[in-house]
Every structure is written in C-alpha cells, then in structure tokens.
C-alpha cells in the first residue's frame, strides 16, 4: 500500500466538496481580523507591546481570538461548532463543522516555520475521518467522500502572511494536500467588537492593566 498525496486540483476538489468560496473567504477574513485585534491589544498595552516578555503570549492570543471569531462566524454562516478538551484535559480547542468536514485551527509561528499541526490524540481521532484518503493501490481514489478533516493553518505577527487549509493523513505524519487562501482585509467592525464584547470586555481589562487598578465586582 502506498500513501498518496493530492495534486493541487484534487486538493481543491476535496475542499470545495465541503466548503464554498464564500466559506473560505470568511475563514480568511476571520483570521486576518484576529491578527488586527491582537495588534490593537498590543498597541494599547505597554506590558505587552513595549515589554519584550509580552511577546511570549502573542501566539496564545492569536490562537484564542482566531478561534473565537471562527466560532462566532460559524453561528452565522451555516457551520456548527463545539469546544472540546484535549486528552490531557489541560487545553481547550474549537472544532467547526460544515457538510461533514471537521476543521481545527492552528498557529504556524511568526515566520510560518511549522507547516503542519502538532500531533495530538484528539487530532488523530479527527484524522480518522480521512480514512479513504491514503494507502490505496490504484489511482482511482474517490476524493468526494461524505466526511473529512482539515486544518486551518495560519502564521505571522501583525498580519497573517499565510493562511492554508491542510488535509492531514490519518497518522498525522504527512500532509496529503494543502491549499493557500487569499489573505483578505480584516473586518474593522469585528475588531472593535472583539475589544468591546462581553464577557471578554478586553478594553476594560486593558485599561485596568494600564491604570494599575481592578474594577470591583458587584455581588
């Protein structure tokens, strides 16, 4: 049995089996908007933007805000979603679904140095959905399956330099196919909403950090 890799055309056919061009544009805009929102947080918070140690948490904020926007968008654009814990129960992650395709989101690094998501048991379980995409003996593999799993990969600092949809193999050792998305402009309204929206209220939290105060909670 020989493991396959999709051609560019086959990869696009597989992804478009589940997601429309508007879906892909929406994913790209959510990622771009997340980067803009995080950059605003850094600009307005000296403890982050003007302190070298603050750079350490930027990848975590990018992951959180990107997944938050993907979740919000899912509710408006025909996706479903769930938040699940990893096997160790020490980290949560978002899963979005549409037309039988499951997607998770992953940060590739400031310079996109990581081209594949880190291996994890919960991703292996999702990768089982790609059961017919590898280890076949002929060239007639049916890429139009009813279910599948793909990963939204993004990287950069102030703005994303790459947004890629990866199709992982079931053992997570290889990428069977990948498709780059066009990086679209951010949604400036959503950037403001991210800073204002309860229960996050990031603007208030940032002001507390800057002023050295903490708002008293009302009982």
N, C-alpha and C positions, 0 to 999 in steps of 0.2 A: 504494500500500500504506500502510495506516495502523497505527501501533503501538497496541497495546491496553493497557488497564490492567484488572486484575481487580477485580470487586466484592468486598466483604467475604466474601460467601458463596462466590464462586468461588475466592478465595484459600484459605479454609478447606477447600474440597473438594479443591483441589490438594494441600495439605499433608497432609490426612488420607488421601489416596491412598497415601501412603508411611509416615506416622508415626501411631501410635496416641496416644490421650490420655495413656497412661502414658509413652510415649516423650517427649512434650512436657513432661510434669511432671518427668521425670527430667532433661531438659536444663535446665529452670529451676532445679531443686534443685542441680545441679552448678554452675551459675553463681553462685547465692546462696552456696553453700558455699565457692567460690573467694574471694569477697569477704570472707567471715568469716575464712578462713585468712590472707589477706593482711593483714587488720586486726590479727590476733593477732601477726603478724610485726612490724608497725609498733609495736604497743604494747610489745613486748618488746625492741625495738632502738632505742636513743636515736639512733644515727646515721641512722635512717630517720624515726622518729616525732617526734623532738624537734629535728630539724635540717631547716631549710627546703629545703635542696638534696635531702634524701632523698625529698621528694615527687615529684621528677622521674622516679624509676624505678617509681612505683606503677603507672602504666598497663602497664608491661612485666611486672611481677609478676602483675598481674591477668590479662593475656593468657596467661602461661605456666601459672599454676595452673589457670585455667579450662580450657585445652586439655588439661592433664594429667588433670584429673578427667573430662573428656569421653572421653578415651582409655581411662581405667580403666573407666568405665561402659560403654563400647562392648563391652568384653570380656564383660560380664555380662548385657547386655540385647539381644543379637541384632544389634548393629551390627558392621561391620568397620571397620578404620581403617588409615591409613598416614600416615607423616610424610614430607613432601616439601620440597625446597628451592625457593625462588623461582628465576626465570630468572637473576638475577644471582649466585646461589649464595651469598648472604650472609645468608640468613634462612630458618629452617625454619617450617613450618606444618603443622597437623594437618588431615586430612580424615577425616570419618567417613561411612559409607555404610549405608543400610538400604533394602531393597526397590527399589533403583535410584536412590534420591535421594542425592546427594552434598551434604555440608554443611561449611562452614568457619565459624570463629568470629572475631568482630571487636569491638574496643572502640570505643564511640561517643564517649568522652570523659566527663569528670566531670559535665558538665551535658547529656549526650546531644546535644551540638551537631552531631555528624556523624551524619546519618541513613542514610548509605549507606557501604559499604566503599570504601576507596580503590581506584581502578582499578589492575589489575596483569595482566600477561600470563597468569600461571597461573590467575587468576580468569576471564580471558576464555576460556581453554580449557575451564574448567569450565562457564562460561555457555553454551557451545555445546550443552550438554545440553538447554537450554531452547529448542531450535531452532523448535518449533512454537508458542511462546507469544507471538509477536509478528508484526507485518507480515502481517496477514491481511485478506482482502477482505470476509468475511461475518461474521456474529455466531454462527456455529456451531462455533467452535473447540473441539476436543476437549481438555479440560483433564486428562483421565485418560490421561496418557502413561506409558510404561514407565520412563522415566528423567527426571531433573530435577536442578536445582541450587538450593540455597537457602543463605542466610547467617544465622547466629545473631549478632544484634547486641545488645550489652549496654553499659550505661553507668551511672556512679555513682561513689561513692568508698568509703564504709564498707559500703554495701549497694547492690545494683543498684536503680536507680529505673525502669529499663525493660529488658525482655528481649523482643526482637522477632525473628520469622522473616521475612526479606525474600526475595522472589523477584526477582532482577535480570534485566534484559534482556540479550540476548547481547552487546551493545556496552558494557554496564555504565554506560550513560548515565542509565538510569532504573530505578526500582523498579516492577515490574509489579503487585506486590501485597505486602502485609505483614500479619502477624498478631501481635498482642501476646500474650505468655504471662503467666499469673498468676505473680507472684513468690512462690514458696513458701518455707517455712522451711528454713534450712540443715540439713545432716546433721552434727550435732556430733561424731559418731564419726569421720566422714571428715575433719573439721577437725583432729582430733588425729592421725589417720593421716598427713595431709599433712605435719605437723610432725615426725613420727617416722620415716616410711617410708624405708628405703634405696632407691635410692642418694642420695636428697636429704638426709636427716638434717638438716633445717633447724634443729631445736632445737640440735644440737651446733654447727652453723655460727654460729648467732646467739650462743651462749654464748662462742664463740671471739672474735667481734667485740666483745662487751661486755667480756670479760676481757682483751682485747688479746693473746691467746695463739692459737697454732695447734697443733692436735694433730699430733704427728709420725706420718707414715705408716709402717706396718710393711712390711718388704720380704717 
